[in-house]
Amino acid sequence: MDYVEILQTVSLSLCSLAVILWMSIGTLSRTTEREVLAQRVIAAMCVLSAALLFALHHAGGELWGSRNVARPFAVVAIIVALASMMNIKGKDVQGETNPHAIMKRRREEE
């Protein structure tokens, strides 16, 4: 295997593993510490795969027969890395009142 094939294999493997971890984040985050660890591992994998995808592009490598696919995938990997670091557990993200909280308030008022 040459340098470009190794970059391609490693970057795609890291991206695949990061996606699998991303999909199983609910299982991995039974405690707050494990959630933070899982988030950091996913982010590290995404950043590393993005660096490898940029290196693959600059080395003249191809993904699925296209030379131009590596850069957009690298940008997506960086976005996923940033998104994986967002800790929203227990926080009101939407800024709207929860329907259950509305019903609870109505019961308390009566």
N, CA, C and O of each residue as an XYZ file, in Angstrom:
440
protein
N       0.845     -1.196      0.000
C       0.000      0.000      0.000
C       0.878      1.242      0.000
O       1.892      1.306      0.694
N       0.476      2.206     -0.776
C       1.228      3.448     -0.770
C       0.595      4.450      0.195
O      -0.424      4.170      0.828
N       1.206      5.592      0.290
C       0.833      6.634      1.249
C      -0.617      7.081      1.064
O      -1.337      7.246      2.049
N      -1.051      7.277     -0.160
C      -2.401      7.775     -0.435
C      -3.451      6.734     -0.038
O      -4.491      7.090      0.515
N      -3.195      5.474     -0.311
C      -4.138      4.424      0.058
C      -4.261      4.294      1.578
O      -5.350      4.052      2.099
N      -3.157      4.454      2.275
C      -3.193      4.414      3.736
C      -4.006      5.576      4.279
O      -4.820      5.392      5.184
N      -3.794      6.784      3.732
C      -4.583      7.947      4.155
C      -6.067      7.713      3.922
O      -6.896      8.032      4.774
N      -6.394      7.160      2.779
C      -7.793      6.911      2.437
C      -8.418      5.905      3.397
O      -9.519      6.127      3.900
N      -7.729      4.819      3.649
C      -8.260      3.774      4.519
C      -8.417      4.264      5.958
O      -9.452      4.030      6.582
N      -7.409      4.935      6.482
C      -7.458      5.396      7.867
C      -8.522      6.483      8.044
O      -9.266      6.459      9.024
N      -8.602      7.428      7.115
C      -9.577      8.505      7.255
C     -11.004      7.977      7.170
O     -11.863      8.397      7.946
N     -11.268      7.069      6.247
C     -12.616      6.511      6.150
C     -12.952      5.641      7.359
O     -14.097      5.618      7.811
N     -11.965      4.933      7.874
C     -12.199      4.115      9.066
C     -12.524      4.979     10.282
O     -13.432      4.658     11.049
N     -11.788      6.073     10.458
C     -12.059      6.977     11.584
C     -13.428      7.639     11.449
O     -14.156      7.780     12.432
N     -13.771      8.040     10.235
C     -15.090      8.644     10.020
C     -16.192      7.640     10.336
O     -17.180      7.984     10.986
N     -16.030      6.423      9.888
C     -17.035      5.387     10.144
C     -17.169      5.105     11.630
O     -18.282      4.998     12.144
N     -16.062      4.985     12.313
C     -16.093      4.729     13.752
C     -16.722      5.901     14.506
O     -17.473      5.694     15.459
N     -16.421      7.119     14.086
C     -17.021      8.294     14.733
C     -18.535      8.313     14.539
O     -19.274      8.675     15.455
N     -18.997      7.928     13.358
C     -20.447      7.889     13.105
C     -21.109      6.826     13.968
O     -22.189      7.056     14.512
N     -20.479      5.672     14.097
C     -21.036      4.609     14.939
C     -21.098      5.061     16.402
O     -22.092      4.820     17.087
N     -20.044      5.713     16.872
C     -20.057      6.231     18.244
C     -21.111      7.314     18.413
O     -21.783      7.377     19.443
N     -21.259      8.168     17.404
C     -22.257      9.237     17.441
C     -23.658      8.648     17.573
O     -24.483      9.156     18.331
N     -23.922      7.565     16.825
C     -25.247      6.951     16.870
C     -25.501      6.248     18.203
O     -26.652      6.096     18.612
N     -24.458      5.827     18.870
C     -24.646      5.113     20.133
C     -24.320      5.986     21.336
O     -23.976      5.461     22.395
N     -24.418      7.297     21.201
C     -24.070      8.208     22.288
C     -25.005      8.019     23.482
O     -24.587      8.205     24.625
N     -26.252      7.654     23.237
C     -27.181      7.437     24.338
C     -26.741      6.291     25.240
O     -26.877      6.357     26.462
N     -26.215      5.250     24.624
C     -25.720      4.112     25.388
C     -24.426      4.452     26.103
O     -24.200      4.017     27.233
N     -23.584      5.222     25.451
C     -22.280      5.555     26.018
C     -22.367      6.572     27.152
O     -21.451      6.665     27.969
N     -23.446      7.328     27.212
C     -23.506      8.424     28.180
C     -24.466      8.113     29.321
O     -25.413      8.860     29.565
N     -24.223      7.032     30.004
C     -25.039      6.688     31.165
C     -24.744      7.603     32.351
O     -25.615      7.854     33.184
N     -23.518      8.095     32.418
C     -23.149      9.061     33.451
C     -22.589     10.296     32.763
O     -22.239     10.246     31.584
N     -22.504     11.381     33.479
C     -21.998     12.625     32.899
C     -20.542     12.486     32.486
O     -20.141     13.000     31.441
N     -19.754     11.800     33.291
C     -18.327     11.630     32.971
C     -18.147     10.821     31.698
O     -17.307     11.149     30.861
N     -18.945      9.754     31.552
C     -18.842      8.935     30.341
C     -19.329      9.700     29.122
O     -18.810      9.513     28.022
N     -20.325     10.560     29.311
C     -20.819     11.361     28.194
C     -19.730     12.318     27.712
O     -19.492     12.444     26.511
N     -19.079     12.984     28.649
C     -18.002     13.917     28.285
C     -16.860     13.175     27.600
O     -16.296     13.667     26.623
N     -16.518     11.996     28.108
C     -15.463     11.196     27.496
C     -15.842     10.787     26.073
O     -15.025     10.887     25.157
N     -17.074     10.328     25.891
C     -17.535      9.937     24.556
C     -17.517     11.127     23.607
O     -17.117     10.992     22.450
N     -17.946     12.285     24.085
C     -17.937     13.482     23.248
C     -16.523     13.848     22.829
O     -16.288     14.203     21.674
N     -15.586     13.763     23.756
C     -14.201     14.113     23.437
C     -13.573     13.111     22.474
O     -12.806     13.494     21.590
N     -13.892     11.836     22.641
C     -13.360     10.817     21.735
C     -13.912     11.024     20.325
O     -13.167     10.957     19.348
N     -15.214     11.276     20.222
C     -15.821     11.515     18.910
C     -15.215     12.758     18.264
O     -14.887     12.741     17.078
N     -15.064     13.828     19.031
C     -14.487     15.060     18.492
C     -13.051     14.835     18.031
O     -12.661     15.318     16.967
N     -12.266     14.113     18.814
C     -10.879     13.844     18.432
C     -10.811     13.019     17.159
O      -9.984     13.284     16.287
N     -11.672     12.022     17.050
C     -11.698     11.208     15.835
C     -12.080     12.037     14.618
O     -11.496     11.884     13.546
N     -13.056     12.907     14.787
C     -13.508     13.743     13.667
C     -12.419     14.722     13.236
O     -12.197     14.911     12.040
N     -11.743     15.340     14.189
C     -10.678     16.290     13.847
C      -9.522     15.565     13.170
O      -8.960     16.062     12.194
N      -9.168     14.394     13.683
C      -8.093     13.618     13.073
C      -8.472     13.158     11.665
O      -7.654     13.219     10.748
N      -9.705     12.702     11.500
C     -10.122     12.281     10.158
C     -10.204     13.467      9.205
O      -9.928     13.318      8.015
N     -10.580     14.643      9.710
C     -10.590     15.830      8.852
C      -9.180     16.180      8.394
O      -8.968     16.514      7.228
N      -8.222     16.105      9.305
C      -6.832     16.371      8.930
C      -6.348     15.359      7.894
O      -5.660     15.715      6.937
N      -6.713     14.103      8.096
C      -6.317     13.077      7.128
C      -7.000     13.269      5.783
O      -6.398     13.016      4.740
N      -8.256     13.715      5.797
C      -8.951     13.968      4.531
C      -8.339     15.155      3.787
O      -8.215     15.118      2.563
N      -7.954     16.207      4.516
C      -7.261     17.316      3.866
C      -5.922     16.855      3.304
O      -5.544     17.244      2.199
N      -5.204     16.029      4.059
C      -3.925     15.492      3.577
C      -4.147     14.607      2.356
O      -3.354     14.634      1.415
N      -5.213     13.832      2.371
C      -5.535     12.987      1.222
C      -5.794     13.828     -0.018
O      -5.333     13.490     -1.109
N      -6.520     14.907      0.143
C      -6.796     15.785     -0.995
C      -5.501     16.390     -1.540
O      -5.283     16.406     -2.752
N      -4.652     16.882     -0.658
C      -3.420     17.521     -1.097
C      -2.397     16.519     -1.638
O      -1.480     16.893     -2.368
N      -2.560     15.242     -1.274
C      -1.664     14.213     -1.806
C      -2.146     13.697     -3.157
O      -1.483     12.870     -3.782
N      -3.302     14.186     -3.607
C      -3.818     13.776     -4.915
C      -4.675     12.530     -4.867
O      -4.923     11.905     -5.898
N      -5.130     12.159     -3.678
C      -5.943     10.956     -3.544
C      -7.387     11.189     -3.944
O      -7.837     12.324     -4.105
N      -8.096     10.090     -4.100
C      -9.493     10.139     -4.496
C     -10.339      9.344     -3.511
O      -9.882      8.362     -2.924
N     -11.578      9.788     -3.343
C     -12.573      9.023     -2.594
C     -13.707      8.718     -3.550
O     -14.291      9.627     -4.139
N     -14.016      7.455     -3.703
C     -15.086      7.001     -4.573
C     -14.974      7.582     -5.980
O     -15.976      7.960     -6.587
N     -13.763      7.648     -6.483
C     -13.522      8.080     -7.849
C     -13.508      9.582     -8.066
O     -13.407     10.031     -9.207
N     -13.607     10.366     -7.010
C     -13.607     11.823     -7.152
C     -12.512     12.437     -6.291
O     -12.356     12.093     -5.120
N     -11.770     13.335     -6.880
C     -10.707     14.020     -6.154
C     -11.260     15.142     -5.279
O     -10.599     15.571     -4.333
N     -12.458     15.619     -5.583
C     -13.011     16.781     -4.884
C     -13.890     16.430     -3.689
O     -14.449     17.336     -3.071
N     -14.034     15.173     -3.342
C     -14.926     14.784     -2.249
C     -14.262     14.922     -0.884
O     -14.953     15.147      0.110
N     -12.958     14.794     -0.812
C     -12.261     14.763      0.479
C     -12.422     16.078      1.249
O     -12.648     16.056      2.459
N     -12.311     17.205      0.572
C     -12.412     18.489      1.283
C     -13.781     18.729      1.899
O     -13.847     19.095      3.073
N     -14.899     18.540      1.156
C     -16.202     18.723      1.814
C     -16.429     17.764      2.971
O     -17.032     18.138      3.977
N     -15.947     16.517      2.837
C     -16.069     15.578      3.942
C     -15.247     16.027      5.141
O     -15.656     15.818      6.283
N     -14.108     16.632      4.900
C     -13.280     17.139      5.990
C     -14.006     18.265      6.723
O     -13.959     18.343      7.951
N     -14.668     19.124      5.980
C     -15.427     20.219      6.601
C     -16.592     19.651      7.419
O     -16.862     20.120      8.525
N     -17.276     18.649      6.878
C     -18.370     18.009      7.612
C     -17.843     17.357      8.890
O     -18.493     17.416      9.934
N     -16.674     16.741      8.806
C     -16.077     16.120      9.995
C     -15.776     17.162     11.068
O     -15.950     16.890     12.256
N     -15.332     18.334     10.670
C     -15.069     19.405     11.638
C     -16.374     19.892     12.263
O     -16.427     20.160     13.463
N     -17.422     20.007     11.457
C     -18.724     20.427     11.979
C     -19.258     19.400     12.974
O     -19.794     19.766     14.019
N     -19.113     18.118     12.651
C     -19.558     17.070     13.565
C     -18.732     17.105     14.854
O     -19.262     16.863     15.938
N     -17.446     17.403     14.738
C     -16.598     17.509     15.934
C     -17.087     18.635     16.835
O     -17.168     18.469     18.052
N     -17.408     19.763     16.250
C     -17.925     20.879     17.049
C     -19.279     20.547     17.657
O     -19.548     20.884     18.810
N     -20.131     19.886     16.880
C     -21.454     19.527     17.380
C     -21.368     18.480     18.482
O     -22.188     18.473     19.400
N     -20.391     17.607     18.396
C     -20.284     16.559     19.418
C     -19.848     17.119     20.763
O     -20.059     16.475     21.791
N     -19.254     18.289     20.781
C     -18.810     18.893     22.031
C     -19.898     19.708     22.725
O     -19.707     20.187     23.843
N     -21.034     19.862     22.058
C     -22.135     20.602     22.661
C     -22.799     19.720     23.718
O     -23.358     18.671     23.398
N     -22.734     20.142     24.947
C     -23.337     19.382     26.032
C     -24.695     19.993     26.341
O     -24.788     21.007     27.033
N     -25.752     19.364     25.821
C     -27.094     19.926     25.992
C     -27.935     19.104     26.960
O     -29.141     19.325     27.070
N     -27.328     18.177     27.650
C     -28.077     17.308     28.552
C     -28.711     18.139     29.673
O     -28.029     18.812     30.445
N     -30.024     18.065     29.725
C     -30.741     18.737     30.791
C     -30.933     20.225     30.585
O     -31.420     20.907     31.487
N     -30.568     20.747     29.433
C     -30.721     22.175     29.184
C     -31.853     22.411     28.196
O     -32.091     21.592     27.309
N     -32.550     23.532     28.351
C     -33.630     23.897     27.452
C     -33.027     24.573     26.231
O     -32.648     25.742     26.295
N     -32.936     23.856     25.129
C     -32.278     24.364     23.938
C     -33.213     25.249     23.131
O     -32.788     26.271     22.592
N     -34.478     24.868     23.043
C     -35.411     25.579     22.185
C     -35.910     26.880     22.786
O     -36.339     27.771     22.054
N     -35.862     27.004     24.082
C     -36.343     28.216     24.723
C     -37.847     28.237     24.890
O     -38.414     29.250     25.299
N     -38.499     27.128     24.578
C     -39.948     27.049     24.709
C     -40.291     26.292     25.987
O     -39.484     25.535     26.527
N     -41.497     26.521     26.442
C     -41.947     25.823     27.634
C     -42.359     24.402     27.262
O     -43.006     24.175     26.240
N     -41.981     23.475     28.089
C     -42.311     22.074     27.906
C     -43.807     21.883     28.151
O     -44.327     22.418     29.130
N     -44.527     21.133     27.288
C     -45.969     20.915     27.501
C     -46.277     20.263     28.848
O     -47.322     20.539     29.437
N     -45.405     19.420     29.334
C     -45.620     18.797     30.639
C     -45.527     19.836     31.760
O     -46.259     19.763     32.747
N     -44.630     20.788     31.599
C     -44.509     21.849     32.598
C     -45.757     22.728     32.592
O     -46.187     23.195     33.646
N     -46.336     22.956     31.425
C     -47.564     23.761     31.334
C     -48.697     23.059     32.061
O     -49.436     23.681     32.824
N     -48.833     21.743     31.820
C     -49.900     21.003     32.503
C     -49.677     20.991     34.005
O     -50.637     21.084     34.769
N     -48.431     20.878     34.443
C     -48.126     20.863     35.878
C     -48.488     22.200     36.506
O     -49.063     22.240     37.594
N     -48.155     23.303     35.825
C     -48.504     24.628     36.346
C     -50.006     24.815     36.456
O     -50.493     25.394     37.427
N     -50.753     24.320     35.451
C     -52.216     24.448     35.481
C     -52.792     23.678     36.662
O     -53.710     24.152     37.331
N     -52.252     22.493     36.917
C     -52.734     21.701     38.056
C     -52.437     22.405     39.373
O     -53.253     22.388     40.294
N     -51.265     23.023     39.455
C     -50.882     23.727     40.682
C     -51.733     24.961     40.909
O     -52.009     25.315     42.055
N     -52.157     25.627     39.836
C     -52.979     26.813     39.965
C     -54.395     26.475     40.427
O     -55.037     27.274     41.108
N     -54.871     25.307     40.062
C     -56.253     24.892     40.415
C     -56.358     24.411     41.800
O     -57.443     24.031     42.241
